[in-house]
Amino acid sequence: MPWVVREAVRDVNRAVGRRWHAIDPLLPDPGTLPTGCGEPLVVSGDNGRLAGLGVCVHQHIPPQSLNQTWGAADRFTLVPRLPGQDIAAAADQLLTQWRDHLGGVGATRGPDTSASVVWPSLDITGVQALLRHGLQPLTVIAARTRPNGPPAPPRRAYGVTIRSAGPADEEPVLDLELRLIRYDMHFGGPVWRTATAKLVRDEIRDSLARPDSWTWLAERNGQAVGLLVAQPPQEAGWIAGMTSKTPAAYLQTMFVEGQERGTGIGAALVRNLHARLDGMGVAVTLLHHSQVNPLSAPFWYRMGYRPLWTSWEARPANALR
Ligand SMILES: CC(C)(COP(=O)(O)OP(=O)(O)OC[C@H]1O[C@@H](n2cnc3c(N)ncnc32)[C@H](O)[C@@H]1OP(=O)(O)O)[C@@H](O)C(=O)NCCC(=O)NCCS
């Protein structure tokens, strides 16, 4: 990248950082733009001034990766940097350019493709442009910050015990994990793949083999009725850059058996985790939930989480308008 362009990118990033921090202090500084599939898309404003940049990243997720279960096999992601006042107009221009760019990429025509943009949830200025271009708010990264007071003691659900899972619990953990994936599939996020069950089993086996697995089961009369899996900060580095607070942990899986819901089991599992995280001084806990899952958003917001990033998606990718 020539020096002048690098300078311009740095200025845009600084201005975007100022905007983001004014909107939501939990947003991080914008990272350096990733290397995209070609030259950055450039939005020009009045008087030819630079009004924004965007980079398009193409990703093929192979079938042997569990990541393929979490979305389309071919993903086209726009990383936007819009610094100015008139975000709505700049977003519209950028999305138009991106649509035209993807129109020339043959791979976007397949059924197993997606086009997505991750947008700060509290930045409402671009929402109309995102909707107008055919993008849907599919997934939210929600965040909970550590409360200032002393850690709340874990609350227990009546007749239910919570315990750490170990290698002998592979079957019940797998069963609850797979039921969660099938449940979440109703909301257009995960895709069931030939290898899904095997890859989930492999991941569970690896994590349960660790001395401290960060996997908890809720049991009633010896039967597993709830599951929570989390990643402590040392494993959550892959998502920690999505927030300004550090250290960050990640809450990966949460599921309560259908007939047991609404009786306090989910809250007991989450409070057990929070007591541990708060005690360790973890500043923020992140999680993904489907925007349209009618059970998860009310539950998470009751547990102290709030939206941080929203992933807007068109699936297949050529549904982008
Ligand atoms: C989300 C889920 C884990 C919640 O577990 P749960 O055991 O039913 O939740 P609890 O009974 O402990 O509820 C805790 C609190 O949240 C509230 N709450 C839970 N679900 C709610 C809902 N759908 N709407 C409104 N409030 C809800 C409860 O009223 C309770 O409030 P209180 O503290 O004032 O009593 C459970 O519904 C579930 O497994 N859903 C399917 C899988 C899923 O969506 N997982 C999350 C994926 S991100």
The ligand as an SDF file (V2000), in Angstrom:
LIG
                    3D

 48 50  0  0  0  0  0  0  0  0999 V2000
  -32.2900  -19.6980   27.1110 C   0  0  0  0  0  0  0  0  0  0  0  0
  -32.4210  -20.8220   28.1590 C   0  0  0  0  0  0  0  0  0  0  0  0
  -31.0410  -21.4290   28.3740 C   0  0  0  0  0  0  0  0  0  0  0  0
  -32.9320  -20.1970   29.4580 C   0  0  0  0  0  0  0  0  0  0  0  0
  -32.8810  -21.1790   30.4880 O   0  0  0  0  0  0  0  0  0  0  0  0
  -34.0480  -21.3290   31.5840 P   0  0  0  0  0  0  0  0  0  0  0  0
  -33.6350  -22.3850   32.5390 O   0  0  0  0  0  0  0  0  0  0  0  0
  -35.3570  -21.4810   30.9120 O   0  0  0  0  0  0  0  0  0  0  0  0
  -33.9850  -19.8720   32.2860 O   0  0  0  0  0  0  0  0  0  0  0  0
  -34.4000  -19.5450   33.8020 P   0  0  0  0  0  0  0  0  0  0  0  0
  -35.6330  -20.2960   34.1540 O   0  0  0  0  0  0  0  0  0  0  0  0
  -33.2210  -19.7630   34.6730 O   0  0  0  0  0  0  0  0  0  0  0  0
  -34.7090  -17.9980   33.6890 O   0  0  0  0  0  0  0  0  0  0  0  0
  -33.8620  -17.0080   34.2580 C   0  0  0  0  0  0  0  0  0  0  0  0
  -34.5550  -15.6740   34.2060 C   0  0  0  0  0  0  0  0  0  0  0  0
  -34.7410  -15.3010   32.8360 O   0  0  0  0  0  0  0  0  0  0  0  0
  -36.1250  -15.1540   32.5630 C   0  0  0  0  0  0  0  0  0  0  0  0
  -36.3710  -15.7710   31.2420 N   0  0  0  0  0  0  0  0  0  0  0  0
  -35.8750  -16.9480   30.7820 C   0  0  0  0  0  0  0  0  0  0  0  0
  -36.3190  -17.1710   29.5380 N   0  0  0  0  0  0  0  0  0  0  0  0
  -37.1330  -16.1270   29.2360 C   0  0  0  0  0  0  0  0  0  0  0  0
  -37.9050  -15.7930   28.0980 C   0  0  0  0  0  0  0  0  0  0  0  0
  -37.9070  -16.5580   27.0100 N   0  0  0  0  0  0  0  0  0  0  0  0
  -38.6290  -14.6520   28.1320 N   0  0  0  0  0  0  0  0  0  0  0  0
  -38.6010  -13.8350   29.2210 C   0  0  0  0  0  0  0  0  0  0  0  0
  -37.8920  -14.1020   30.3290 N   0  0  0  0  0  0  0  0  0  0  0  0
  -37.1590  -15.2350   30.3290 C   0  0  0  0  0  0  0  0  0  0  0  0
  -36.8420  -15.9210   33.6400 C   0  0  0  0  0  0  0  0  0  0  0  0
  -38.1260  -15.4230   33.8690 O   0  0  0  0  0  0  0  0  0  0  0  0
  -35.9370  -15.7140   34.8210 C   0  0  0  0  0  0  0  0  0  0  0  0
  -36.1730  -14.4240   35.3750 O   0  0  0  0  0  0  0  0  0  0  0  0
  -36.1020  -14.1990   36.9900 P   0  0  0  0  0  0  0  0  0  0  0  0
  -34.6430  -14.1900   37.3300 O   0  0  0  0  0  0  0  0  0  0  0  0
  -36.7750  -12.8840   37.1760 O   0  0  0  0  0  0  0  0  0  0  0  0
  -36.8170  -15.3430   37.6130 O   0  0  0  0  0  0  0  0  0  0  0  0
  -33.4430  -21.9070   27.7090 C   0  0  0  0  0  0  0  0  0  0  0  0
  -34.6600  -21.2810   27.3520 O   0  0  0  0  0  0  0  0  0  0  0  0
  -32.9680  -22.7260   26.5190 C   0  0  0  0  0  0  0  0  0  0  0  0
  -32.2390  -23.7030   26.6800 O   0  0  0  0  0  0  0  0  0  0  0  0
  -33.3940  -22.3500   25.2950 N   0  0  0  0  0  0  0  0  0  0  0  0
  -33.0610  -23.0910   24.1030 C   0  0  0  0  0  0  0  0  0  0  0  0
  -31.6070  -22.9890   23.7500 C   0  0  0  0  0  0  0  0  0  0  0  0
  -31.1410  -21.5630   23.6930 C   0  0  0  0  0  0  0  0  0  0  0  0
  -31.8230  -20.6810   23.1990 O   0  0  0  0  0  0  0  0  0  0  0  0
  -29.9060  -21.3500   24.1910 N   0  0  0  0  0  0  0  0  0  0  0  0
  -29.2800  -20.0480   24.1710 C   0  0  0  0  0  0  0  0  0  0  0  0
  -28.5490  -19.9510   22.8810 C   0  0  0  0  0  0  0  0  0  0  0  0
  -27.6020  -18.4730   22.7800 S   0  0  0  0  0  0  0  0  0  0  0  0
  1  2  1  0
  2  3  1  0
  2  4  1  0
  2 36  1  0
  4  5  1  0
  5  6  1  0
  6  7  2  0
  6  8  1  0
  6  9  1  0
  9 10  1  0
 10 11  2  0
 10 12  1  0
 10 13  1  0
 13 14  1  0
 14 15  1  0
 15 16  1  0
 15 30  1  0
 16 17  1  0
 17 18  1  0
 17 28  1  0
 18 19  1  0
 18 27  1  0
 19 20  2  0
 20 21  1  0
 21 22  1  0
 21 27  2  0
 22 23  1  0
 22 24  2  0
 24 25  1  0
 25 26  2  0
 26 27  1  0
 28 29  1  0
 28 30  1  0
 30 31  1  0
 31 32  1  0
 32 33  2  0
 32 34  1  0
 32 35  1  0
 36 37  1  0
 36 38  1  0
 38 39  2  0
 38 40  1  0
 40 41  1  0
 41 42  1  0
 42 43  1  0
 43 44  2  0
 43 45  1  0
 45 46  1  0
 46 47  1  0
 47 48  1  0
M  END
$$$$
